[in-house]
Amino acid sequence: MTLCMPAADPAVMVRRASIAEALRGLVPPANVITEEETLRAYDSDGLTAYRQPPMIVVLPETTAQVSAILKYCAREGIKVVPRGSGTGLSGGALPLADGITLGLGKFKRILEIDYPNRCIRAQPGVTNLALTQAVQHAGFYYAPDPSSQIACSIGGNVAENSGGVHCLKYGVTSNNILGLEAVLIDGTVVTIGGKHLDAGGYDLLGVMTGSEGLLAVITEVTVRILPKPTAAKALLLGFPSNEAAGICVSAVIAGGIIPAGMEMMDRPAIHAVENFVHAGYPLDVEAILIVELDGPPSEVEELIARVAALAREAGACYCRISANEAERLAFWSGRKNAFPAAGRISPDYYCMDGTIPRGALAKVLARIREMETRFGLSVANVFHAGDGNLHPLILYDANKPGELARAEAFGAEILKLCVEVGGVLTGEHGVGVEKRDLMPAMFNDIDLAQQQRLKCAFDPEGLLNPGKVFPTLHRCAELGRMHVHGGKTAFAGLPRF
Amino acid sequence: MQTHFSPRQLADPALAEANSILRACVHCGFCTATCPTYVLLGDELDSPRGRISLVKEMLEQDKPATAAVATHLDRCLSCFACMSTCPSGVDYMHLIDTGRAHVERTYRRPWAERALRATVGAVLSHPGRLRIALALAWFARPFAGLLPARLRNMLKLAPKRPGVTATGPGTYPAAGPRRMRVALLTGCVQSVMEDSINAATVRLLTRHGVEVVVSKGASCCGALEHHLGRLDSARAAAVASIRAWCAEIDGKGLDAIVANTSGCGTLVKDYGHLFRGDPALVADATRVSELVKDISEILATLPLKFDAVQALRVVYHSACSLQHGQRITAQPVKLLTDAGFDVRQPAESHLCCGSAGSYNILQPEIAAALRDRKAANLAAVQPEVICAGNVGCLVQIRSGAKVPVVHTVELLDWATGGPAPEGLAAGR
């Protein structure tokens, strides 16, 4: 592992057996996992570049059990890593050798469907797609749709503030949840928000959304549901160059159109996906755009025509409009399976997540092409073009010595490039461990210290998901990024690792 | 995914195959979403991704299986919903086979479990013994309350009265001009427990110009043993069938080998792979594999004459071995629709009913939970009859359903002039 995690505390690790015993008193004994082989299955989430078996895995079934576990851990000074479906791509659920992994896989029930208030109350382990499936017969859906929506959990979506192809028009997770139940590290169960908009006081819902398991463990989520648009159609557009596709994206947005989704894939991504999904993507183009328009049928028809015209002006050499629902879904199925389909062309991939101003797209893609030669690795690009969220997939082979390190360096350079052109480090996958050490490229010491103070307000001992999001003091000092004055760091009272 | 096999390990063809399967997995976790045991239990170890990790560790380290590893691999239904979901094309089926075989080799189960598994293997796939067991079950039924839970559970699956096998070895000539000649795999369990399915298949095929031969010796495909990780016993059963069919191919010739139990069909379609390490048999095994078709695939090529339209509301249960194992989803529904049935599809149609070979005997708690979930989803569309293409599913679903549960061919036989399936009144 080329990643530096907080040093494991031997004093905790020697108590492993007694800790497991204590946990068996708090949850059904079969829900405490301690054998070496079985812990390995929990050693990473969707980011496989970093692996670490946890000390113990515990799978509670109720909020009361979560509360009891956290209370125990707080008292005993044991670190806790919360985990949903384990599909995260920034290593947010990477275990700790001296920590317990708190899996929420057993929280699978939808608790309430409330149409008059247009919301669903669900346990955090319910998958994103299951929320939509629970209400689609009544004409409703849950809007954010990360590509992993078949498997990712709503609790994880809240923790990472996940987006998805439709967040261009309908917003990310934080715009689509109304309430949470969460357990603080001392075991206190708190309820934030409810079934209504605008809870009083500070926007704690906003604080919790995207907090990556550092502030509390989410045990219930109330999400908004929206009526399904009466019509939805998608255009599949092919372009002779990435630049032409980029120009089309800018023209659509500048034209005042807000598509339900606007996605771009470059040549390597198109080929990888078409092999698996057979979505009918054109193979002789450099880039494709999938543009979806939804709303009343007359509006959709009008906008489809306008987007098609703008695409022609931008130089599109291929244009197909979905003739029916099956074809629209086929267009999307390719995009939704793009990440894992990369497994068909490469044994491993490293999925990056940065956001750039839309206008910088062509420039950034050109720079990534240059880097490919320099790092000797190829990249397939998948891109939420509408909102500037870039997902380069760096293809590598972990069995070849040195390739992972090259992929990491390549990724870091891409993210720095995103910041350089005026963008940000992450769009929707979170910081986790993946982008942790790049945080100083975006935030100065004062920014980071302020963020850490918020963390300290919730978790003063730093027991919840330590080692994630914030760069290590050790690294910061090494790189001269942390201000050290007279041998003292700013906010010396803050826990650092 | 990164793997750590030594060059010496990779010289072993089974490990080399496992390695290439593992390398295709990118750990995305999509498979967890459609895995019945993960959906029920919520533990990574009971998901395909978790089991892949368990098998990987065990094989890489060449370690004997532990009780925990055996438990989690045993819980896999081999429904292969994960393979339908996997975007990276991970061949989970052959990886779990290798994993199970490793468990069989290196792990000694508690005696009660050993005895149960041995009994399942020894009885179910031998029609003579199964017939005796079912007769015993018939006598034991009044005393069910006195039996241990697992035996009581087995008893529940036994038919109310022992079946009669009418479709013995022999040739069933086509009515009218012959279009094709096929061999029918009657299935070891099916031929004893529900031979009416074979009878309906023979009537349906011969009525439409197909000569059907039931080959002596081809009575068991080996799938039940295969499910238990006993690859050698599975191969032994398969050899008899391969010999019988090859004799038929070389004799009067065969246009196809028809499987009307999709659980069997899935394995027979994979015989070429099962015998890949056996130079003496691999060619014949492959010949057989290439000829095997599910009954719905054959029927889709025949001009069926539907003359007795029954507008019943049918809910079609897609057997895992058909939809995930053989990727057959549309044909059965189209056939039933063409026959005039009002065909409905249930919610969660990708989830297993819990039958899964002998799974409902070996893992009764999980199997019952899956059956109840399946029964509720099927009942939600208010069907008048439930149909499926695999005898295991029929038996399993029947134990939780309030309406008749029949095989797809029984409905199609009925719609083309055959008798009404049991429980459905003719000419309603």
Interface residues (C-beta under 8 A of the other chain):
Chain A: N31 I33 E35 E37 T38 R40 A41 Y42 D43 S44 D45 G46 T48 V57 L59 S85 G86 T87 G103 G105 K106 F107 K108 G125 T127 L129 Q133 S148 I150 A151 C152 F276 V277 N337 F339 P340 A341 A342 G343 R344 P347 D348 Y349 A398 N399
Chain B: M1 Q2 T3 R23 A24 C25 V26 H27 C28 G29 F30 C31 T32 A33 T34 Y38 V39 L41 G42 D43 E44 L45 R49 G50 S53 L54 E57 M58 K63 T66 A68 V69 H72 T85 C86 P87 S88 G89 V90 A347
